[in-house]
Amino acid sequence: MEEEIGRITHYFSKINVGVLELSKGKLQVGDTIHIKGHTTDFYQKVDSMQVEHQPVDTAKPGEPVGLEVENPVRENDLVFKVTEE
């Protein structure tokens, strides 16, 4: 099952980091996410996250979260949290 948790607001191509604006729920290291957009569609496990350049294990809504991504992402790509049901 997938739940939309936010969208990508920025992408830093040199370091492969996408900025996720978390709109609901919480995201933790170890969670699996699905990033989907116009030309983007892939799944990945969250290995590390940063909030204001500090490593965090959990992110809450309203926080811009830096995520290392395996593939390029684009602004406004949707981010879904994948849960097993």
C-alpha positions as CSV (number, residue, x, y, z in Angstrom):
1,M,0.0,0.0,0.0
2,E,1.2,3.5,-0.7
3,E,0.4,6.8,1.0
4,E,1.3,10.2,-0.5
5,I,3.5,12.0,2.1
6,G,4.9,15.0,0.2
7,R,6.6,16.3,-2.9
8,I,10.1,17.1,-4.1
9,T,10.8,20.8,-4.0
10,H,14.5,20.8,-5.1
11,Y,17.1,18.6,-6.5
12,F,20.9,18.9,-6.1
13,S,22.3,16.9,-9.0
14,K,26.0,17.1,-8.0
15,I,25.3,15.3,-4.7
16,N,22.1,13.3,-5.7
17,V,20.0,14.9,-3.0
18,G,16.3,15.7,-3.3
19,V,14.5,18.0,-0.9
20,L,11.2,16.5,0.2
21,E,8.5,18.8,1.6
22,L,6.8,16.4,4.0
23,S,3.1,17.2,4.1
24,K,1.7,14.4,6.2
25,G,2.8,11.3,8.2
26,K,6.3,10.8,9.2
27,L,9.3,9.3,7.5
28,Q,12.0,7.2,9.1
29,V,15.4,5.9,8.0
30,G,14.7,2.3,6.7
31,D,11.3,3.2,5.2
32,T,10.7,2.4,1.5
33,I,9.5,5.3,-0.7
34,H,8.1,5.6,-4.2
35,I,9.0,8.7,-6.1
36,K,6.8,9.3,-9.1
37,G,6.5,12.2,-11.5
38,H,6.3,13.1,-15.2
39,T,9.6,11.2,-16.0
40,T,10.4,9.8,-12.6
41,D,9.2,6.4,-11.3
42,F,11.3,4.4,-8.8
43,Y,11.3,2.9,-5.4
44,Q,14.1,3.1,-2.9
45,K,14.9,2.6,0.8
46,V,15.7,5.7,2.9
47,D,19.3,5.2,4.0
48,S,19.8,8.7,5.4
49,M,18.0,12.0,5.9
50,Q,18.9,15.5,6.9
51,V,16.9,18.4,8.3
52,E,18.8,21.7,8.2
53,H,22.1,19.9,7.5
54,Q,21.8,17.7,10.6
55,P,21.3,13.9,10.2
56,V,18.0,12.7,11.6
57,D,16.3,9.3,11.9
58,T,12.7,10.7,11.8
59,A,11.1,13.6,9.9
60,K,7.8,15.2,10.7
61,P,5.3,17.2,8.5
62,G,6.4,20.7,7.6
63,E,10.1,19.9,7.6
64,P,12.1,20.1,4.4
65,V,14.0,16.9,4.4
66,G,17.2,16.2,2.4
67,L,17.2,12.7,1.0
68,E,20.0,11.0,-0.9
69,V,18.3,9.6,-4.1
70,E,19.4,6.8,-6.3
71,N,18.0,8.5,-9.5
72,P,17.5,12.1,-10.6
73,V,14.2,13.6,-9.3
74,R,12.4,16.7,-10.4
75,E,10.5,19.5,-8.6
76,N,6.9,18.5,-7.9
77,D,7.6,14.8,-8.1
78,L,5.2,13.1,-5.6
79,V,6.7,11.0,-2.8
80,F,4.7,8.0,-1.4
81,K,5.6,6.0,1.6
82,V,5.3,2.2,0.9
83,T,3.7,0.2,3.7
84,E,3.1,-3.5,3.8
85,E,-0.5,-4.4,4.5
